[in-house]
Amino acid sequence: MFRQLITSALLSFTACAVIAAPASDNYHWRNITVGAGGFAPDIIFSRAEKDLAYLRTDMGGAYRWDSGQQRWLPLQDQMAESSYFGIESIAADPRTPERVYMAAGMYRGAPAAILRSDDRGEHWLVTPVPFHMGGNEDGRGLGERLAIDPQNTDILYFGSRHDGLWRSRDRGASWHKVTSFPHAGLGLPGEHRSTHAGISFVLFAEQSIFAGVADRDGTGLYRSDDRGEHWKKIAGGPKDLLPVQAAAAGGQLYIAYSDNIGPNGVNGGAVYKLDIASQQWSDITPPPQGDGPAEGGFMGISASAQHPGTVAVATMNRWHPHDTIYLSHDGGNSWRGLEKRSRRDVSATPYLYWGNDEADFGWWIAGLAMNPFQDDELVYTTGATIYRTADADAQQLLWKPWVEGIEQTAIITLLSPAAGPPLISGFGDISGFVHSDFDRSPQQMLTGPVFANTNTIIDAGRAPQILVRSGTPPHRAPKGPGAAPVPTLAWSDNAGKSWRPLTVPALKIPGKKTAQRYDLSGDNAMTVSADGDTFVFMAPVPQLSRDRGRSWQPVTGLPLHAHPVADRVDGEKFYALDFNRGELYASTDGAASFTALESRGLPSDLSADRPHNREKPWPLHAAPGREGELWLVSRQGLLHSSDGGRQFARVDSDIAVEQLTFGKPAAGKQEPTLFAIGRRDSEHGSERAIWRSDDSGRHWLRVNDSRHEYGQRFRVIAGDPRHYGRVYVGTDGRGIVMGEPVVHAKNSRQESRL
């Protein structure tokens, strides 16, 4: 991959080529199947070729539907730039089906670029741009911001969040600000987490260009009738609402309005129609279904290219009674609500049941699209999947997930146990799974209870069927007076097939005036002894239970906020670090009491290594099958002890290890294989990658190649104790990927099924 950037006084940026190196001969990489799982802000059909579509996600990159393979293909796995996986907008060329453009940039402080391809996204030219994007910020469901002039497809427009309207006359190779556009942008906001909507959409219709502005200062609809040279704001439309999306057909412009840019915080909205020739407005807001006022506003909107007057619009944040889609065949004069007429077949992705008897219609419906070649095919995106129906006019609509090939999730924790299922996962937003067949969406979601996020899963070293996990309450947990607290701890004695909740009584901690429940926030993890008999809960003063949570007692001898780690062989041994003083504590009575060891080789100050995020893996590890063997991942180097922590030695290595895990030993060796997420510095720069060591960290082999960069969005890693060389990597947006030596890959499908 290489870059070349040429700037001019006009702030034009010339593209650079992204060249993917040949695939490694050593490792084969693939996704572990779940099926979508995250928020996809929009789906874009090509108008130049039937059965060609693109999907943009907020943190997992873009996909193209391949009708021959009948699956979605990820388009950015070869890219190393993390920010480019937040897709702000996509535009498919209306004349040339091979040509597609993307606006890529995840956050306002991260790199942003226009990506362009002449082979449907197989390869990209990347043009870094001076305007900022927010593909994973509030307002990511607006759009589309990127538009191609249908009369001259060399010309593109981009409506930015903070910097006004921009234009390219050379197919995205250089960009210049349209200074005549009345809304120049508000500039970068001052608050760290705040953002702007800016120009919410750009749309060509009936020889004119339309642009919506969803900043409250300057909000409204703007029009140019001379190919973007002059602009005027169109009078009329709803007051105090923001134009968020638009669609055009048959001389009409249909606009969805909301009182906020979403996807959260939308409380009201409307749908309006503008007759383009007469500039007459009509309020065509669908009436609420059921009794009482409806919550939320509107966002996803689409109009038929075949039958003028056919238009569909989706609600946004209508939690009560339900989000829905409205369909009209008379330009919005009358509407038909689809939610009550719908059923969903989610057998291919059963996690969408969420432990209930029926799958939800969906939420955060920002993307809504009619197939331009067959408008009774309707597709919409949600916070967890993409639904498609082949007959939107049916009395009873059948929706199925349209997700084959899409893996768009954030993974927090992974466990590959020594027996039972090959993999157990903890996800952000969708709890987690037991994976028994890597080619099918898991039949078993981690329920009883369901967590929103599963932050930790730990097995007993010599009894791997015993598991403990911790997480956060579900997003829709009961609230208010009388609502029972939702447990954030659970345990299993059958390798995750079923779970039982755990609760810990309120604790009074030294320095606190009152007792507090530390098991409700999801901030505190659990661990389990090697024999599975002892559970330890990480309250500020850790608590232990030897009767499966029926009673708890405080651990003694530890400083506040210590985090015990169980030996993987001896059920009586535990270890804990005092990061501030660089001291190791050990227990030989099943975590009942700890004493400080005189550890040699530990730095005196490890405070920089303490995780301050509940989703970060703990840096102290006990090695599987090796009594008393400890590894410490420190910013000061990788440290190893083989005598229960009495002496640590720094591992001489050229890899700066960020995360460490263990796999099956190499042939003829006793020590486990090590896998790491880490960096290697060289004369060519810093290389963040996935690494394997067969000799206890002295030498490392990079196992992912330049075709499998995944934006370097590596979040968690787990080695497989039963298959030499196999490693599982949890990404932040591209799901779980598995790598294994090519010589073993051909057997992986059979081996992954139980």
WOGIDA-V676558 format. One record per pair of residues at least 6 apart in sequence whose C-alpha atoms are under 6 Angstrom apart, sorted by sequence separation. I is the first residue (numbers start at 1). J is the second residue. D is the distance in Angstrom with one decimal. If there is no record, write none. Layout:
I_J_D + I_J_D
This chain:
7_13_5.3 + 46_52_5.5 + 56_62_4.7 + 65_71_5.9 + 66_72_5.9 + 93_99_5.5 + 149_155_5.6 + 159_165_4.7 + 168_174_5.7 + 203_209_5.7 + 213_219_4.8 + 224_230_5.8 + 247_253_5.9 + 260_266_5.0 + 274_280_5.7 + 288_294_5.7 + 304_310_5.4 + 328_334_6.0 + 353_359_4.5 + 371_377_5.6 + 380_386_5.8 + 416_422_5.5 + 426_432_4.2 + 460_466_5.7 + 508_514_5.9 + 528_534_5.6 + 537_543_5.1 + 545_551_6.0 + 567_573_5.5 + 577_583_5.9 + 587_593_5.9 + 623_629_5.5 + 641_647_5.8 + 665_671_5.8 + 680_686_5.7 + 693_699_5.8 + 720_726_5.6 + 730_736_4.6 + 6_13_5.9 + 46_53_5.6 + 55_62_5.6 + 65_72_4.4 + 93_100_5.7 + 105_112_4.3 + 117_124_4.8 + 158_165_6.0 + 168_175_4.6 + 203_210_5.1 + 213_220_5.4 + 224_231_4.6 + 247_254_5.2 + 259_266_5.9 + 274_281_4.6 + 303_310_5.9 + 328_335_4.7 + 352_359_5.6 + 370_377_6.0 + 380_387_5.5 + 416_423_4.6 + 425_432_5.1 + 435_442_5.6 + 459_466_5.7 + 492_499_4.7 + 508_515_4.0 + 528_535_4.6 + 536_543_5.6 + 545_552_4.7 + 567_574_5.5 + 577_584_4.7 + 587_594_4.5 + 622_629_5.8 + 632_639_5.0 + 641_648_4.5 + 665_672_4.3 + 680_687_5.1 + 693_700_4.7 + 720_727_5.9 + 729_736_5.7 + 6_14_5.5 + 45_53_4.2 + 55_63_5.1 + 64_72_5.4 + 92_100_4.5 + 104_112_5.7 + 116_124_5.5 + 148_156_4.5 + 158_166_5.2 + 167_175_5.5 + 202_210_5.7 + 212_220_5.9 + 223_231_5.4 + 246_254_5.5 + 273_281_5.7 + 303_311_4.3 + 315_323_5.5 + 327_335_5.5 + 370_378_4.7 + 379_387_5.7 + 415_423_5.8 + 425_433_5.3 + 459_467_4.4 + 491_499_5.5 + 507_515_4.8 + 527_535_5.9 + 536_544_4.4 + 544_552_5.4 + 566_574_4.4 + 576_584_5.8 + 586_594_5.2 + 622_630_4.6 + 631_639_5.7 + 640_648_5.2 + 664_672_5.5 + 665_673_4.8 + 679_687_5.2 + 692_700_5.4 + 719_727_4.5 + 729_737_5.3 + 5_14_5.9 + 44_53_5.6 + 54_63_5.6 + 63_72_5.9 + 64_73_5.2 + 91_100_5.9 + 104_113_5.4 + 116_125_5.2 + 147_156_5.6 + 157_166_5.7 + 167_176_5.4 + 202_211_4.4 + 212_221_4.6 + 223_232_5.5 + 246_255_4.3 + 259_268_5.5 + 273_282_5.1 + 302_311_5.8 + 315_324_5.7 + 326_335_5.9 + 327_336_5.2 + 369_378_6.0 + 379_388_4.4 + 389_398_5.9 + 415_424_5.2 + 424_433_5.8 + 458_467_5.6 + 491_500_5.5 + 506_515_5.5 + 507_516_5.2 + 527_536_5.3 + 535_544_5.5 + 543_552_6.0 + 544_553_5.4 + 565_574_5.5 + 576_585_5.1 + 585_594_5.9 + 586_595_5.6 + 621_630_5.6 + 631_640_4.6 + 639_648_6.0 + 640_649_5.3 + 663_672_5.7 + 664_673_5.7 + 679_688_4.3 + 691_700_6.0 + 692_701_5.2 + 718_727_5.9 + 728_737_5.9 + 44_54_5.1 + 54_64_4.5 + 63_73_5.2 + 91_101_5.2 + 115_125_5.6 + 147_157_5.3 + 157_167_4.5 + 166_176_5.5 + 201_211_5.5 + 211_221_5.9 + 222_232_5.5 + 245_255_5.9 + 258_268_5.7 + 259_269_5.8 + 272_282_5.6 + 302_312_5.4 + 314_324_5.9 + 326_336_5.4 + 369_379_5.3 + 378_388_5.8 + 389_399_4.7 + 414_424_6.0 + 424_434_4.6 + 434_444_5.6 + 458_468_5.5 + 490_500_5.4 + 506_516_4.6 + 526_536_5.5 + 535_545_5.2 + 543_553_5.4 + 565_575_5.1 + 575_585_5.6 + 585_595_5.3 + 621_631_5.1 + 630_640_5.8 + 639_649_5.5 + 662_672_5.9 + 663_673_4.8 + 678_688_5.6 + 691_701_5.4 + 718_728_5.2 + 728_738_4.5 + 43_54_5.8 + 53_64_5.8 + 63_74_4.5 + 90_101_5.7 + 103_114_4.7 + 115_126_4.7 + 146_157_5.8 + 156_167_5.7 + 166_177_4.3 + 201_212_5.4 + 211_222_5.2 + 222_233_4.3 + 245_256_5.3 + 258_269_4.0 + 272_283_4.6 + 301_312_5.7 + 314_325_4.3 + 326_337_4.5 + 368_379_5.8 + 378_389_5.5 + 388_399_5.3 + 414_425_4.6 + 424_435_5.9 + 433_444_5.8 + 457_468_5.8 + 490_501_4.2 + 506_517_4.2 + 526_537_4.5 + 534_545_5.8 + 543_554_4.4 + 564_575_5.4 + 575_586_4.5 + 585_596_4.2 + 620_631_5.9 + 630_641_5.1 + 639_650_4.5 + 662_673_5.6 + 678_689_5.9 + 691_702_4.4 + 717_728_5.7 + 727_738_5.8 + 4_16_5.2 + 43_55_4.5 + 53_65_5.3 + 63_75_5.5 + 90_102_4.5 + 102_114_5.7 + 146_158_4.6 + 156_168_5.2 + 165_177_6.0 + 166_178_5.3 + 200_212_5.4 + 210_222_5.6 + 221_233_5.9 + 222_234_5.8 + 244_256_5.9 + 257_269_5.1 + 272_284_5.3 + 301_313_4.3 + 313_325_5.7 + 325_337_5.9 + 368_380_4.3 + 377_389_5.7 + 387_399_5.8 + 388_400_5.6 + 413_425_5.9 + 423_435_5.3 + 433_445_4.5 + 457_469_4.4 + 489_501_5.8 + 490_502_5.1 + 526_538_5.9 + 534_546_4.8 + 542_554_6.0 + 543_555_5.5 + 564_576_4.5 + 574_586_5.7 + 584_596_5.9 + 585_597_5.7 + 620_632_4.6 + 629_641_5.6 + 638_650_5.8 + 639_651_5.9 + 662_674_4.8 + 677_689_6.0 + 690_702_5.9 + 691_703_5.6 + 717_729_4.5 + 727_739_5.4 + 3_16_5.0 + 52_65_6.0 + 62_75_5.7 + 89_102_5.7 + 102_115_5.0 + 114_127_5.2 + 145_158_5.5 + 155_168_5.5 + 165_178_5.5 + 199_212_5.6 + 200_213_5.5 + 210_223_4.6 + 221_234_5.7 + 244_257_5.6 + 257_270_5.1 + 271_284_5.5 + 300_313_5.6 + 313_326_5.4 + 325_338_5.5 + 367_380_5.4 + 377_390_4.4 + 387_400_5.4 + 413_426_4.8 + 432_445_5.8 + 433_446_5.3 + 456_469_5.3 + 473_486_6.0 + 489_502_5.1 + 525_538_5.5 + 533_546_5.9 + 542_555_5.5 + 563_576_5.7 + 574_587_5.0 + 584_597_5.7 + 619_632_5.6 + 629_642_4.3 + 638_651_5.6 + 661_674_5.9 + 677_690_4.9 + 690_703_5.8 + 716_729_5.8 + 726_739_5.7 + 42_56_5.8 + 89_103_5.1 + 101_115_5.6 + 113_127_5.2 + 145_159_4.9 + 155_169_4.4 + 199_213_4.4 + 200_214_5.8 + 209_223_5.7 + 243_257_4.6 + 257_271_5.9 + 271_285_4.5 + 300_314_5.0 + 312_326_5.5 + 367_381_4.9 + 377_391_5.7 + 387_401_4.5 + 388_402_6.0 + 412_426_5.6 + 432_446_5.3 + 456_470_5.3 + 524_538_5.3 + 573_587_5.3 + 619_633_5.0 + 628_642_5.9 + 661_675_5.3 + 676_690_5.8 + 690_704_5.8 + 716_730_4.9 + 726_740_4.3 + 88_103_5.3 + 101_116_4.5 + 113_128_4.1 + 154_169_5.6 + 198_213_5.7 + 209_224_5.2 + 242_257_5.2 + 256_271_4.8 + 270_285_5.2 + 299_314_6.0 + 312_327_4.4 + 324_339_5.0 + 376_391_5.0 + 386_401_5.5 + 387_402_5.6 + 412_427_5.4 + 421_436_5.4 + 455_470_5.8 + 573_588_4.6 + 628_643_5.3 + 629_644_5.9 + 660_675_5.9 + 676_691_5.2 + 715_730_5.5 + 725_740_5.5 + 40_56_6.0 + 41_57_5.9 + 88_104_5.6 + 100_116_6.0 + 112_128_5.9 + 113_129_5.2 + 154_170_5.3 + 198_214_5.7 + 208_224_5.7 + 241_257_5.9 + 242_258_5.4 + 255_271_5.8 + 298_314_5.8 + 311_327_6.0 + 365_381_5.5 + 376_392_5.0 + 386_402_5.5 + 411_427_4.5 + 454_470_6.0 + 455_471_4.9 + 472_488_5.6 + 572_588_5.1 + 628_644_3.9 + 660_676_4.6 + 675_691_5.6 + 715_731_5.1 + 1_18_5.0 + 40_57_4.3 + 87_104_4.6 + 100_117_5.4 + 154_171_4.6 + 197_214_5.5 + 198_215_5.3 + 208_225_4.8 + 241_258_5.5 + 242_259_5.8 + 255_272_5.4 + 298_315_4.3 + 299_316_5.9 + 311_328_5.4 + 365_382_4.9 + 411_428_6.0 + 454_471_4.2 + 471_488_5.2 + 572_589_5.1 + 573_590_5.8 + 574_591_5.9 + 659_676_5.4 + 675_692_4.5 + 714_731_4.6 + 715_732_6.0 + 1_19_4.8 + 86_104_5.8 + 99_117_5.6 + 197_215_5.6 + 241_259_4.8 + 254_272_6.0 + 297_315_5.7 + 298_316_4.9 + 310_328_5.5 + 364_382_5.2 + 410_428_5.4 + 453_471_5.3 + 470_488_5.6 + 572_590_3.9 + 659_677_5.2 + 674_692_5.7 + 713_731_5.4 + 86_105_5.2 + 99_118_4.4 + 254_273_4.6 + 297_316_5.1 + 310_329_4.2 + 363_382_5.3 + 364_383_5.4 + 453_472_5.3 + 470_489_4.6 + 541_560_5.7 + 658_677_5.5 + 674_693_5.1 + 713_732_5.4 + 84_104_4.7 + 86_106_4.0 + 98_118_5.2 + 164_184_4.4 + 253_273_5.6 + 296_316_5.6 + 309_329_5.3 + 362_382_5.5 + 363_383_5.8 + 431_451_4.9 + 451_471_5.7 + 452_472_5.6 + 469_489_5.9 + 540_560_5.2 + 658_678_5.0 + 673_693_5.9 + 84_105_5.0 + 98_119_4.9 + 99_120_5.9 + 164_185_4.4 + 253_274_5.0 + 296_317_4.7 + 309_330_4.8 + 431_452_5.2 + 451_472_5.5 + 452_473_5.7 + 469_490_5.5 + 540_561_4.2 + 582_603_5.8 + 657_678_4.3 + 673_694_4.9 + 83_105_5.0 + 98_120_4.8 + 163_185_4.5 + 252_274_5.7 + 296_318_4.5 + 309_331_4.0 + 430_452_5.7 + 431_453_5.1 + 451_473_5.2 + 452_474_4.2 + 468_490_5.8 + 582_604_4.4 + 656_678_5.3 + 83_106_4.8 + 162_185_4.8 + 252_275_4.8 + 295_318_4.7 + 429_452_4.7 + 431_454_5.3 + 451_474_5.0 + 452_475_5.9 + 468_491_4.3 + 581_604_5.6 + 582_605_4.9 + 656_679_5.1 + 61_85_4.0 + 108_132_5.1 + 162_186_5.4 + 163_187_5.9 + 252_276_5.7 + 429_453_5.2 + 467_491_5.5 + 581_605_5.4 + 582_606_5.5 + 655_679_5.6 + 60_85_5.2 + 61_86_5.9 + 108_133_5.3 + 162_187_4.7 + 251_276_5.7 + 428_453_4.4 + 467_492_5.1 + 538_563_5.9 + 580_605_5.4 + 609_634_5.8 + 655_680_5.0 + 59_85_5.2 + 107_133_6.0 + 108_134_5.5 + 162_188_5.8 + 427_453_5.7 + 466_492_5.5 + 580_606_5.8 + 59_86_4.5 + 107_134_4.3 + 427_454_5.7 + 466_493_4.4 + 579_606_4.5 + 580_607_4.8 + 58_86_4.7 + 105_133_5.1 + 106_134_4.9 + 214_242_5.0 + 267_295_5.8 + 268_296_4.7 + 269_297_3.8 + 426_454_4.6 + 465_493_5.4 + 579_607_4.7 + 58_87_5.7 + 105_134_5.9 + 106_135_4.4 + 214_243_5.7 + 267_296_4.0 + 268_297_4.3 + 269_298_5.7 + 465_494_5.1 + 57_87_6.0 + 105_135_5.7 + 106_136_5.2 + 266_296_5.2 + 267_297_5.8 + 465_495_4.1 + 56_87_5.8 + 212_243_5.8 + 266_297_5.9 + 131_163_6.0 + 488_520_5.9 + 488_522_5.6 + 161_196_5.6 + 161_197_5.1 + 162_198_5.7 + 557_593_5.6 + 161_198_3.9 + 529_566_5.3 + 555_592_5.1 + 556_593_4.7 + 557_594_4.8 + 160_198_5.9 + 161_199_6.0 + 530_568_5.0 + 555_593_5.8 + 160_199_5.7 + 258_297_4.9 + 530_569_5.5 + 159_199_4.7 + 258_298_5.7 + 530_570_5.9 + 531_571_4.9 + 257_298_5.9 + 530_571_4.4 + 256_298_5.6 + 413_455_6.0 + 529_571_5.0 + 256_299_5.4 + 412_455_5.7 + 413_456_5.7 + 200_244_5.7 + 653_698_5.3 + 46_92_5.7 + 48_94_5.1 + 75_121_5.7 + 601_647_5.9 + 652_698_6.0 + 47_94_5.3 + 48_95_5.2 + 88_135_4.3 + 502_549_6.0 + 599_646_4.3 + 600_647_4.5 + 601_648_4.7 + 49_97_5.9 + 87_135_4.8 + 284_332_5.3 + 316_364_5.7 + 599_647_5.2 + 601_649_5.9 + 48_97_5.3 + 86_135_4.3 + 316_365_6.0 + 86_136_5.7 + 181_231_5.9 + 472_522_4.4 + 266_317_5.9 + 448_499_5.2 + 471_522_5.1 + 448_500_5.8 + 342_396_5.7 + 344_398_5.7 + 89_144_5.8 + 91_146_5.8 + 145_200_6.0 + 147_202_5.9 + 247_302_5.4 + 341_396_5.1 + 342_397_4.6 + 343_398_5.3 + 344_399_4.8 + 345_400_5.3 + 470_525_5.4 + 567_622_5.6 + 89_145_5.9 + 91_147_5.9 + 145_201_4.3 + 247_303_5.7 + 344_400_5.9 + 568_624_5.3 + 569_625_5.9 + 663_719_4.3 + 89_146_5.8 + 143_200_5.2 + 144_201_4.9 + 145_202_5.3 + 661_718_5.4 + 662_719_5.0 + 663_720_4.9 + 664_721_4.3 + 139_197_5.8 + 142_200_5.4 + 143_201_4.3 + 250_308_4.8 + 569_627_5.2 + 661_719_5.8 + 663_721_4.6 + 664_722_5.8 + 249_308_5.8 + 664_724_4.9 + 300_366_4.5 + 299_366_5.5 + 300_367_5.0 + 301_368_5.7 + 302_369_5.3 + 305_372_5.4 + 300_368_4.9 + 460_528_5.7 + 462_530_5.3 + 463_531_5.8 + 460_529_5.7 + 461_530_4.3 + 462_531_5.6 + 460_530_4.6 + 304_375_6.0 + 460_532_5.1 + 58_135_5.3 + 58_136_4.8 + 523_614_5.6 + 349_441_5.3 + 41_141_4.7 + 142_244_5.3 + 143_245_5.5 + 142_245_5.8 + 18_124_5.8 + 18_125_6.0 + 461_568_4.4 + 17_125_4.5 + 16_125_5.4 + 15_125_5.8 + 16_126_5.0 + 15_126_5.1 + 15_127_4.1 + 14_127_5.9 + 139_261_4.8 + 139_262_5.4 + 138_262_5.9 + 15_173_5.3 + 14_173_5.1 + 14_174_5.4 + 455_615_5.4 + 13_174_4.6 + 12_174_4.5 + 12_175_5.0 + 141_366_5.1 + 418_721_5.7 + 414_718_5.9 + 416_720_5.5 + 437_752_5.5 + 437_753_4.7 + 436_753_5.4 + 411_730_4.9 + 411_731_5.8 + 410_731_6.0 + 410_732_4.3 + 410_733_4.9 + 43_367_5.8 + 409_733_4.7 + 41_366_5.4 + 42_367_3.9 + 408_733_5.0 + 409_734_5.8 + 41_367_5.4 + 408_734_4.7 + 409_735_4.6 + 407_734_5.4 + 408_735_5.4 + 407_735_5.1 + 72_404_5.9 + 71_404_4.9 + 72_405_4.7 + 71_405_5.4 + 40_381_5.9 + 39_382_6.0 + 39_383_4.0 + 38_383_5.5 + 39_384_5.5 + 38_384_4.4 + 37_384_4.3 + 37_385_5.6 + 60_408_5.4 + 36_385_5.4 + 36_403_5.7 + 35_403_5.6 + 36_406_4.8 + 38_408_5.3 + 35_406_5.7 + 36_407_4.7 + 37_408_5.7 + 38_409_5.3 + 35_407_5.5 + 36_408_5.1 + 37_409_5.5 + 33_438_5.6 + 32_438_5.0 + 33_439_5.4 + 33_440_5.5 + 34_441_4.3 + 33_441_5.3 + 78_706_5.9 + 78_707_4.2 + 80_709_5.2 + 82_711_4.2 + 78_708_5.2 + 79_709_5.8 + 81_711_4.9 + 77_708_5.4 + 78_709_5.2 + 80_711_4.1 + 77_709_5.7 + 79_711_5.3 + 80_712_5.5 + 77_710_4.5 + 60_733_4.0 + 59_733_5.1 + 60_734_5.1 + 24_705_5.8 + 23_707_6.0 + 21_706_5.5 + 20_707_5.7 + 32_736_5.5 + 31_736_5.8 + 32_737_5.8 + 31_737_4.3 + 30_737_5.5 + 30_738_5.5 + 29_738_5.6 + 29_739_4.5 + 28_739_5.5 + 28_740_5.6 + 27_740_5.3 + 27_741_4.4 + 28_742_5.3 + 26_741_5.5 + 27_742_5.0 + 26_742_5.7
